[in-house]
Structures are given as C-alpha cells and as structure tokens.
C-alpha cells in the first residue's frame, strides 16, 4: 500500500454508488452541518487553484467476498442530494450491485461526498430565519461557478479566488455584467475539449468565460492520488483506519466499533441506532448521541463499557441484540422521567439518561415509586449543577454501576453518592459560590432554581427562567439603574421560574409595572414577593437594585442550605 496510484476525479464520480461505497466505520457526512460553512465551495476553489486536496485510501474487495460473508461488512451509498431533514446514508443490498470489484473508502469520505454533491447532486438546508416547515424554508440548491469572476484580481486576504456558490435554479438565471452562473454538474457531460468548445459557441461565451470553463473541465479530468489496501482482514483494516484518522478531526470511536455491531447483528443496528437518536432529538434530548446509545447498550447489559475492540466480542454484541427492545424501552422511560423533572431540551449530558435507564433496566420497572423518583430528580439536578460527566467518564460510569450493585433502590444510591462525591455535599462555601457565580444560561441555573422553588409542578407545567428586572433594560438609557449594574443582568439573584404563558405576557416590562398588572391586590403582591424571596415591603425600582441583590442573595443562600439539608434527610429516610 506504499505506492500511490492515480485516478481522475471524473472517473471516481462516475463510479460512486456503482462500485465505490462507504463502510459502516465511517461517520456521517458533516461538511454541511453549518449553513454558514463554505467547505464544498472552498474544496472546488482549491482544485481550480491547483492546490492538492490530499490522498485517499480505498479498500479493494471483490463483490463475492462481501456476498459470501468472508468480509462481514455493511456498505452504504454516498449522499448525492443532501437534505438536512434526512441526511443519513442509504444501506446497499450487495446483491443489486453490478460491479464485481468494489472500492470501499477508508479515508476521504467527506471530500468525495462533497465532490459528488457538487458534480452530481444538490444540497437542501433550512433557509436562515425561515418560518414554518414548508418547501420555501428548504430551497434545493446546486453548485454553480461564476464564469465572469476574476480570480487574478482577488484580494490576497480572501480565502477563495473563484466564485463558487450554491444557488437555486431561479437565482442562477439572474445574469449581470459581472455574473454568468454555470452549473458545475454540466461539466460531467463534456467528454472532450471539443464538447466544451461546442458549448462555448452555443452560449456565445466571451474569451475569459471560455478560459474559465476549460479550466474547470481540465480540473475535473485531472488525477487525484489514492492508496489501495487489499487485505481482507477486518481487524487489520480497522487498525489502519484508526491510524489514518488519528489526526485532524477525530472520529467518534463508536463509528469504528459500529462496523463490528453491524457485521454481527442480524438486523440493521446502525439504522436502529440512528432512528433512536433522531427520535430522542425530536423529544428534546439531542444530547443523547450514537456514542451515548452505544455505551448505554454496554452498560445496561453489564458488559465492559469502555470503547475498546475487545469489548465488542460476539458474546457482548449478542447480549445487546437480544435485549435491544428492552434497552430502548429503558432509555425512553428514563427520558420521560427526566422530562417530568423539567429538563426537556436543556439536559447537558446523555449519561444522565444512561444512569437512570441503567437502574430501570436492572430493576425491570418502567415507572419507579415516589421516593425513587424524588431521588432521581435530585440526581439529575446534582449532575447538572456539577457537570458531573464532563470528566473521567468511564471511571464514573464504573463507580455508578458498582454503587448500584450495593444498593436496593435509587434513594440508597443517591445517599451513597452524596456521601462520597465532594462537590455534591453542598457545604456553605459551595452554596455561597453558586449563589455568587451562577448566571443565566449556565447549566446549574435551572436545577438551583428548582431547589429554590420546590413547590412547582414541573411534571405538568413548563417553566421558563425569567429575569425579574428585564435583561434588555440593563443599559445606560434606563433611568435609575446604577452604572455598575449594566453587566449584571444575568446573575442568579435576578432570576426566577415563571410559567411559560406568564413569561410571554411579562416580556420586558419593569417589575413594578408587571406586578401592578398581574398581582393587583395587596394579598397577591405579598404572596408573589414572599414566594420569590423578596421582602414584602420592598419596591422593585431600578434604583433599589443593589439592595435587591444583597437581600435576595442572602435569602437564596439560606433557602438553598435548608432545602439541600431537607433533601439529604429525605434520602436517608427508609420507605
């Protein structure tokens, strides 16, 4: 595999999805995840400027090797028409492939997919600031080259010399003195330079446009370098794949291990996992990725959960396959519970889901008793406040599994965790630091406010984190606002939990104006101030903000200290 070979870009594009395919170890296509990125345009610009785009690595196989199972491997098609609403690679039926010799792309999938989209397909992204989900919000666009651009006059500090752009067919029809858009995919129809000349004559192109088009034709017919691996050993190919992908953008290790699952599973595990990840994202749990699902499978089936090749042996994989439906059910039940706790769309770690799913799975239950649910809610809060799973992940998952084996229920588990995890003990110094430092948007804001507002019905009502003094008015234009408070709108002292409908009504009204509208009796006003840790005789004027901050921080600290103490007492009470 040491000597590189050559193949033209046109030849590769014509072979894609005919004899060139993607293996399961490849991650999904990511170059179009952010609509602001111009990675495809820059790739074509690099080609036009004669820059190298790197060598590729192909695994050469015979079709019969895959059909016979000698190389037990699932193959997928390249994406031709990328649509952000559904952009997973399509699984192929090897029996329907006409080619006898296959090339499996081990390195270069992102670049080849980008070339394929530009030279054969299209891309459909959500239009910025679009409203609704109709077709107008998702315009299909094709790659075009402006034949009237002037690469020789491009400024030195500009990344792209040639003007490539994704346009709708209607946008591309607009021409001007400086614009004549040529659909890049048409260059694939030219078999030789004479075909280019015929097109130039038909379109009456100018000399500079003709030169631009000929350059594009020659670039697409130019050769790229690739290395070829012919070894049929899956393990060796996986090791090669790991080596060649050890630099640059690191692939998820689950992408490498997924191939082993796919080869061993009777069904299509990749499709099942992607479907489950998509379902969870729609439910507000996009933090649960394929990595989380894969590790959760190992956790729940009591297999070693560290991502190593040896942990994906046939025995462990069979346990996952045999229990797949139970695993999914436990994850879904965990997500439902966490939604009841108020964490839909704001959970920071998918391993919070894993922990609760593990308990439900091992206990064989779908909805635990009240005492366990309260302990689970406290677990979610503490993990969220501390960012518990952000470091030493595998070690913590091992500790969690070990602790569960010593306990009878989730409340016992939490009691042991609080006694051993220092950042969960919530002593006075820790509480004061939280009150002083937590800001709006911080992962700890919601769980701390939930502890401060224990009486709210999080399972039935959606609550928003609201600024008591409206954030938008912390400017030097607000009369009475002390200048030193302009940057202090987001402190915990200024936050409350408010029902979503009430928050929509409140908007950016001054607190006294809003109170007069919504709590317009003395009793209602007194109750609101009391429930929100504000002295009953306090006037919520802008000039009183320093006193408001001082008093509310002190009251919040005392309230948090009392509530965390009650939580510990409750967890220690046997049910």
N, C-alpha and C positions, 0 to 999 in steps of 0.2 A: 504493500500500500504506500510505499515511499515515493514512487514516481507519479507526479500529477499527470492527468490526461486532459484533453481539451474537447469541448462541445459548444456549439453555438447556442446563444440564447434562444433563437427561434426554434431550434431542434428540441431543446428542453421544454419549451412552452407547448409544442405540439405533442409531446409525449406525456405531459402531465395529465393524470387521471385516465391514461391509457396503459402506460407501463410504469410511470413514476407515481409513487404513493407515499403516504405518511404513516409511520409506525405509531403504535399506541404510546410509546415512551415520549413522544413529542408533546409539549404543552400546546395549549390553544394559541391561535393567532392573536397577537396583541398589538400590532402596529397601528390599528385603527381604534383603539380603545378611547383615545382622547381626540375629539374632533379638531382640536387646535393643532395637533401634531401634523407635520408635513413629511413624514418619513418616506412615504412612497414617492412623492414628488422629488425629494432630495436624492433618493436612490437613482431615479431616472436622470436627474441633473448630473450626478456623479458619472454615470455612464456616458452622457453626452460630452462631458469634460475630459473623458479618457482616464478617469480615476479607477483604480482597482476596487472591486467590491468584495474581495475575499474569495477564497477557495471553498468548495463544497465537499461534503462527504456522503457518498452513496453506498448502500449495501446491496450488492448484486445477488439476486436469488433467481432460481428457476420457479416458475409457477407451480410445477409439480411438487417442489419442496414444501410449499405452503399448503397445497391441497392434501398432501399425504400426511401432514402433521409432523413431518420431520423437523420443520421450523414452526413451532406452535406460536403463531404471532397474528394479531389482528391488524389489518391495514385500513386506512381511511383515505378519503379523497381530499384533495386540496380545495380550499374555498375559492370559488370563481366569482360569485356575486355576493359580496359581504353585506349582510343586513344586521345592524346592531340588535334588532329584536330577536334574531335567531341566527347565531353565528357559529354553531358547532359543526365540526367536520362530520361528513356522512360516512358511515361504515360501508365497506365494499363487500360484495359477495364474490369471492375469488373465482367461483365457477363462471361468472359472467365476464371475466377479464379475458380478452382475446390474445394478449401478448404472452409469449412463452417465457420471455426473460423480463424480470422486474428490477426496478431500481428503487430502493427504499431510502428515503432521505434522512440521514442521521444528523447532519449539520447543514443548516441553510434554509430551513423551512420558512422562516419569517421573510427572508429575501425572495425566495422563489414564489411564495404566495403573493407577495407584493408585485412581483413582475407579472404573475398570472392575472391578478386583478387589473393591472394597468393595460395588459396586452390582450386580454380576453373578456374581462368581466366589468364589474361596476362596484360601487360602494354606496350603501344607504345608511346614513347617520341621522340622528334626530337634529332637526334644524334648531340652532340656538334660539332660545326664548320662545320656542313654538308652544302653542296652546292646543291641548287635545291630542288624540292619538290617530287622527286621520292621515290619509296619504300625503296631504300637503305638509305635514310635520316631518315626513320622512322622504325627502326627494331622492330619487335614484340619480347618481351622478357617474360620469365616465371620465377617464383621464384624457386630457387634451394638451396639446403643445401649441403655443402661440408662435406661428411661423414668422411673425413680424417682430419678435423680440430681438434685442441686440446684445448678445452675451459679451461681446467685446467691449461694450460700454458700461457693463455692470460695475457698480462701486466695489472697491476692494473689500469693504467690511460687510458685504451682502453674501449670505450663505449660498444662494442659488443664482447661477448665471443665466440659466434657461428657464423660461416661464412655462412650467407645467402646472396644471390646475384641474381639479375635479369640478365639472360643470354639468348641469342638466343639458339636455338636447336643445332646449329653448335658449338657455344662456349662451351656448356655443354658437348659435346662429347670429348673435349680435356682432357685427364687424365694425371696425373703425380704421382710421389711418394707422393706428398702432396695434390693431388686433385682427388676427385671422387664425381662428382656432381649428386645429387639425386633430381629429380623434385618433389617438395613438394606436388603438387596436387595428386601424386600417392598414398599418404598415405590415401586418402579418399577411395581407393579401398580395403583396408585391413579391413575385418570385425572382425578379432580377431588376437591375438598374433601368432596363428599358421600360418596365412597368411603372417605375417611378416617373420616368420622362413622360410617358403617356398621361399620367395623372396630372403632371405639371401643365401639359398642353391643354387638357380638358378644363382645368380650373383657371387657366390663364395666370399662373403664378409668376410673381416677379423673381428676378435673379436671386435676391437674398433669400426669398422663401424657398426657392428651388434648392439652394445650397443647404438650408436647414433641414429640408425633407430628406435629401440624400444622406445627410449626416445621420439622421435618425435611422434610416434604413440600414446603413452600414453598422451602426451600433448594435441593432437588434440581430444582425447577422454575424457580429463579432463573437469570439470564443471566450468562454469562461473556463477556469481551471477546476478540476474536481479530483478527489482521491476516491479509490474504489476498494471496498472491503468485500472479500468473497467467502470469508469464514462463516460456517453455518452454525456455530455455537452461539446460542442466545446469551449465555453468561459473558462470553468474550466481547460480544457486540455491546452489551450493556456497559461493560467496563470501558470500552473505547468511547462510548457515548458520554460517560461521566467525565472522562479525561478531556475530551474536546469541548465540553461545556463547563469546565471548571472556572473559566474566566468570563469577564463581561457580565451580562445579565444572568445571574444564577437561576437555573431552572429549579422549580419545586422538585424535591426528591420524590414526591408522590407521582410525578409524571414518569419517572423511571420505573418505579415499582408497579405502576398501573398495568404495564405490559404483562407482568407475571400474573396478575389477577385476571386480566383479560384472556390470557392464554389458557388458564386453568379453569375458569368459570364456565359452566355450561351455557349460561345466558350472557347477555352483553352488560357487564358490570360497569363499563365506562358510561354507557348511555344511562344506566340506572342512577349512577352517582351524579352525573350532570343534571339529570332530571330532578333529583332530590335537592341539589344545591340551588337550582333555579327556583324550585318551589319555596325553599326557605328564604331566598332573597325577596320573592314576592310577598312573603309573610312578614317582612321587616327584619330578617336575620341574615343579611348579606355577609356578616362577619363569619358565618359558617361556610368555609370553603371546602374544596375537594380534599385538601390536606387534613382539615378537621374531621371530615367524614371518614377518611381512610384510617386515621389514628383512632377515632372513636370505635370503628369496627374492631380493631385490635384490642382496645381497652375492654369493650363490653364482652368479648369472647375470651377474656383472660389470657390473651396471647401477649408476648413481649411487644410493647408498643413503640419501641424505638425504631426509626426508619432505617433498617439495615436489610440487605438482601437475604441474610439467613433467617430473618423473622418472617419472610414471605415464603415459607415452605408449604408443601401441599397440605399438610395437616392443618396449619393455621388458616390457610385460604379456604379449606373445606368447611371449617367452623364458621367463617364469615358467610359463605354461600348458604349453608344450611340454616343460618339464623338471620339472613338478610332482612326478611319481613319484620321480625321482632326488633332488630336494630333500628330500622326506620320508624317503627311504631314508638319505640322508646324516645328517639330523638324528637319526634313530633309531639309526644306528650310533654317532654321537657320544655319545648318551645312554647306550648300552650300555657304551662305554668308560669314561665318567665314573662309571657305576655300579660298574664293576670297581675304580675308584680309591677307592671308599668314600663317594661323595658323593650317594647317593640321599637325597632329602628334605631335604638341608641346603645345596644349592648356592644361592649368593646372587645370581647373575646369569645370565640366559638367554643373554647374549652370550658366555659361556664356551662354551656349546654351539655358538653360531654360529661361533666361531673354529675349533673342531675340525671341525665339519661343513664349513666352507669348504675346509679342507685335504683332507679325504676326498673331497669333490666334485671339486675341481680335479685331484686325483691319480687319480680313478677307482678308489678302493680302498674296501673295507669294513672291513678289519682290518689295521692297519699292522704293520710289523716291530717287534721288541722295542725297538730303540733309539729309534724314534719314539714308541712307547707310553710309555717312560720320560720322554721329553721332554714329551709331552702331560700326563702326571701332574704333572710339575713346573710346567707352565704353569697347570694348574688350581689347584695349591697357591699359586703366587705371585699369581695373580689374586684368589684368595680371601683371602689374607693382607692384600693391599694395598687391597682394594676397588677394583680397577683400573678397572672400568667404571662407577663411581659418578659420575665427572665427565668432561666433554669427550668424550662417547660417539662422536659422528660423526668427530671428529678421530682418535680412537684406532682406530676401525674402518678408516679410510683408511690409517693407518700400518701396521696389520696386513696389509691387502691389499697394500700397497706392499712390505713386507718379504718376504712370501711369494713375490712375483714375483722376488726377488733370491736366493732360497734353493732348495736342491734337496730338502730334507726338513724335518721338524718340528724335529729337533735343531738344524739350522743356524738355523732361525727363532728358537729359544729362545736360542741363543748370541748372536745379534744383539740380541734384545730385552733380555737381561740386561746387555749392554754399553751400551745406550742409556737404559734406564729406571732412574733413580737408586734408586727405592725397592725395586728387585728385586736390587740388588747385595749386600745383606746384609753391610754392614761391621760392625765391632764395636759402634759406637754404636747402630745399628739393632737388632742382636740383643739387646743389653742392654735396650733399651727394650721390646722384645717380651716378653722374659722377665719384666720388671717389671710390665708393664701388661695383658697379655692375660688375660682372665678366662673362666670357664666361660660359654658362651652367645655369646661373641664369634666372629665369622666366621673369625678367624685361629686359634682354638684347635685345631680338628681338623687343619688342614694342618701346624701346628707339631708337634703330637704325632706325626703320620705321619712327619715328618722325624726325630723323635727315636726312633721305633720303625720303622726301615726294613725289618726282617726279617719283619714281619707280613704274612699273606696276605690283603690287602684284597679281592682279587677273588673269594675263596671264602668268607670269614668276615665276619660283621657284628660290628663292634667299637663299643662304647659308650664315651663319655667318662665316666670314673668318678672320684669324689673318693676319694683314698686314706684320708684322715681324713673320715668321713661328714659331709656338709654339715648334716644335720639336728641334729647334736650340737654345733654351734658356738653354744652358749648358755651362760649363766652357771650352768646346772644341771650342766654337765659337770665333774666333778672333775679338777683338774689343768690345765684349759685356761687359758692366760694371758688375762686380760681384754682385752688389746689385740688379740686374735685373733678376737674374736666376729664381726667383719665381714670376715674374711679367708679364708673357706672356699673361695672360687671362684678364687683365684689359680692361675696355671699351675703353680706349684710343687706344688700339691696334686692335680694331675690325672694320670691315666694312661689308657691304652687297654686295655679289658678286653673279652673276648668277651661277647656278649650273654647267653649262658646263665650264664656265671660271674658277671656283674653281677647277674643275677636272684637268684643264691644269696647273694651278698655282702650285698646290701641295706644296712642301716645299722649293720653290725657294726663294733666297734672294730678297727683294723687288726691288732693283735696277736692278737685272738680269731680273726679270719678267717684269718690266716697259720697259726695253730696247727691250724685245721681243714683247710685246703686245701694247705698246704705243710708237712706234719708231719714231715719229715726234715730234718736239717741241710743236706744237699745241695740239697733242693728250696727251702728257705728262702734259702740262699745265692744260688741261681740267680735267684729272684724279686727279691731286693734288688739284685743286680747288674744285671739287665735293666731295672730301674726307677730306676737312678741313685741308689741309696741305699747308704751304706757297709755292708759285710757284718756289722759288729758293732753296728749301730745298733738300738736298741729303739724301736719306734713307739708310745711312750707320749704322752699328751696334754701332759705337762709338757715333753717334748722338742721340741715344735713349733717354737720359734724356731730351734733348731739344725738341725732338719729343713729348714726353709725356706732358711736360709743355705746349707747344703751342697748342697741339690738345685738351687737357682738357679745356683750356680757350676758344677755338673756339667752342667746343661742348657745353659748358655751355651757351655761348651767343646764339648759334643756337637753343638749346632747349628752352631757355627763349623766344626767338622770335616766334618759332613755336607754343608753347603752348599758347602764347598770341593771335596768329592768330586763333588758334582753338577755343578759347573762343569767340573771336569776330564773327567768322563764325556761331557758335551755337546760338549766340544772334541775328543773322540777320534773320528776318522772311522771309520765302519763299512763 
